[in-house]
Amino acid sequence: MQETVLPGHGSGGKLMNQLIRDVIKETLDSGGLQLDDSAILPVEGEQIVFTTDSYTITPIFFPGGNIGDLAINGTVNDLAVMGAIPRYLSCGLILEEGLPLDDLKRVLQSMRAAADRAGVKIVTGDTKVVEKGKGDKMFINTSGIGVLTQPLQRRDIQTGDKIIVNGTLGDHGIAVMAERNGLSFTEGLATDCAPLNLLIQPLIKAFPGKIRFIRDATRGGAASVLNEIVDGRRFSVRLIEEDIPVKDEVLGVCEILGIEPMYAANEGKIVIVVDPSVAADMVARMKELPFGQDAAVIGEVTGEFEGVVFMQTPVGGRRMLPLLTEDQLPRIC
Amino acid sequence: MQETVLPGHGSGGKLMNQLIRDVIKETLDSGGLQLDDSAILPVEGEQIVFTTDSYTITPIFFPGGNIGDLAINGTVNDLAVMGAIPRYLSCGLILEEGLPLDDLKRVLQSMRAAADRAGVKIVTGDTKVVEKGKGDKMFINTSGIGVLTQPLQRRDIQTGDKIIVNGTLGDHGIAVMAERNGLSFTEGLATDCAPLNLLIQPLIKAFPGKIRFIRDATRGGAASVLNEIVDGRRFSVRLIEEDIPVKDEVLGVCEILGIEPMYAANEGKIVIVVDPSVAADMVARMKELPFGQDAAVIGEVTGEFEGVVFMQTPVGGRRMLPLLTEDQLPRIC
C-alpha cells in the first residue's frame, strides 16, 4: 500500500518525530538543519533582510519544476532583489492527510537541490497536518534571511532610466496554466524558476551605484511590477513591444487562453531599473551570467505621463498596461 | 452583504493591494511593517535565532484567544526559550475564499495587540488565497528573529537538576478540546496563550548560568518535552504527581475526554531545567513575574533509570509517561 501522510504525523508524538527524522531531515538536510524548534545563526553585517512567502500553487508538480524548488527560489529571489545575499531559509509545511509520502519526498528533494544551487541553508522548520479536504496536498512557507550588501530603493528611480529584463516573460505562469488546461503537450513550455542571486550579486558588484531598483516579476507579472514603480510618481514607463522577449510557445498558449504575457507570472525573471549610461553594458554582461542569456532593454522611464505604464506598438500605437483588478492566474505560486 | 475573502484577493492585482492596504496593514501595523516584499532590519549582536511555525488550529476562535495571538505568542516563545530576545516577526496568511473579512480583522487585531505586548515588530508579510474547500478559514505562518543573549543547551542538563513549570498545565489544549466538544460552558477554561519572553529574560538575568534548558510545552504537552530531555541520555525524569499544577476545571474535562493533562498542549507554559541550588529561589522569583504566579518544582532529573519519564504517585506507585505515538489533540496549534 502506498504510504501517505496520516493525521498523527502532525500530532507532536512519535509518528511526527519519525516523519521529521526519516523523511524531512533525511531528504532536506544538507548539513545546516537544526532540529530544535529554532536555529542559532551567526550574522555578519549590520543589516539583514527578512522575507516570507507561502506557496499554494496547484498543481504541485508542473512542467520544469514543483512547489519545492519554487518555494526555495521564490524566497531566495525576494532577498536577492533587495540587494542582499540570501543566507538562511525556514521551511514550514502544511500537509493534507493522504498526500503520498513519495510526493512529499520528491518535493523535499527539489527543495534541497534548489537550496544547494542557490547557496542557502535550510536551518529550521515546522510541520503541520490537516484533514483531507482542509488543505490541498501541501502548502509550503519559506521565510528567509539575507545580509544586505547594497540597498536598492524605489525612490532612486528617475526619468531617463532604462528598464531591463533578464529573459523571456511569462514562462512560469503559462507553463502552469497549460498544465492545468491539458495543454502541457506543448513543446518548450516550462517554468523559469531559478535562483537569481547568482545573477544579481555579480551585477551589483560590476555596476556599483548604477542599479536603481530590482524587483522579481512573480504574481501579476512584469506589468504589475512596472505599475508599482510608477505608482504615485511623476513619470511613466514606456515599453517597446518588439523588444520584449517572449517565447513563441508562450505567445501561442497566451492566445489560446486569452492571457497577456506581461501579466503572466515569472519565477526566474527580474525587472531592473538602471542608469541609462550602463544599460547596454549591463545587458551584455547579463548574457554571460546565469539566467541572463536573453536579457534585453525593454523600455524606459519617461516624463510623458504620470503614474502609468504603456506599450509602444510597432505601428506607432500605444496600449495602456494598468494594474489589473485581479489576475487571471490564481494560485500560480 | 457580509464582505468575505474573494479569489481575487490573492491574485497580485488591485484587489489584493486593497486587502493588504485597507485591512492587513491598517489593522496589523504598529509602525514596523515594511510594505515591500522584504524588510530591512538592523541587528545588534553576533548571533541571531530564527524560527518558524505554521498555525492551523481549529476552531480559529476559542476560549481566551484566537489563531492570531496564538501565532504571535507561539513564535515569540520559540525564540524566548532559546535564550533570545524576540525582535522581528513575519506574517504569512493563507486565507480560504469565503472567510468573513470581519473575522480576518479580529484575528489581525489580536496579532497586533499580542505583538505590542510581547515587544516584537511584525515587519514583513505575504497573503495567499485558496478556493473554498482547499483550506480551512485561515492558516498563519509566523517566522521570527531574535537576538541571542544566553545560549541554553540540552546537553548541559545533569542528574540532580530540578524541573520547574511556570503554572498550570493543559489549559490551552483542554480549552480548545472543550470548545470543539461543546463543553465550553465550563467556567474557568481558557487558553494560557502568553508571551513568555516577559518571564524568561528576567529569569536569565536573575540567575546567570543556572538555567540549563527551557522548552515551551506546546503540541504533545509537558510529557513530550520531558521525553525530549531524556532521549538518548543516561538519566530519567521523576515527576511528583501532587506537585504538578493543574486546574480543577481542566482535570474535569480531561476525565470526560480521557486525556492526560501532561500530554495536553500549552501555549503559555515552559518547562525549565535548573541547577538545584537555585530552584526554590527561582520559583519564588517567578511568582512575582508575569505568567509565573503558579510556578512550581514538579520533579527532578534522576539517575534511577535511563531515557524515561515517570510519575511518582502519592501512594508510592510509579507510572511511565512515554512519548505517545500520536497525540489525542490534532490541530491544537
Interface residues (C-beta under 8 A of the other chain):
Chain A: L6 P7 G8 H9 G10 S11 G12 G13 K14 L15 M16 N17 D36 D37 S38 A39 I40 L41 P42 V43 G45 E46 Q47 I48 V49 F50 T51 T52 D53 S54 Y55 T56 T58 D78 L79 V81 M82 A84 Y88 S90 C91 G92 L93 I94 V123 T124 G125 D126 K128 V129 V130 E131 G133 K134 G135 D136 F139 N141 S143 I145 G146 L148 P151 R215 D216 T218 R219 G220 G221 S224 A265 L323 L324 T325 E326 D327 L329 P330 R331
Chain B: L6 P7 G8 H9 G10 S11 G12 G13 K14 L15 M16 N17 D36 D37 S38 A39 I40 L41 P42 V43 G45 E46 Q47 I48 V49 F50 T51 T52 D53 S54 Y55 T56 T58 D78 L79 V81 M82 A84 Y88 S90 C91 G92 L93 I94 V123 T124 G125 D126 K128 V129 V130 E131 G133 K134 G135 D136 F139 N141 S143 I145 G146 L148 P151 R215 D216 T218 R219 G220 G221 S224 A265 L323 L324 T325 E326 D327 L329 P330 R331
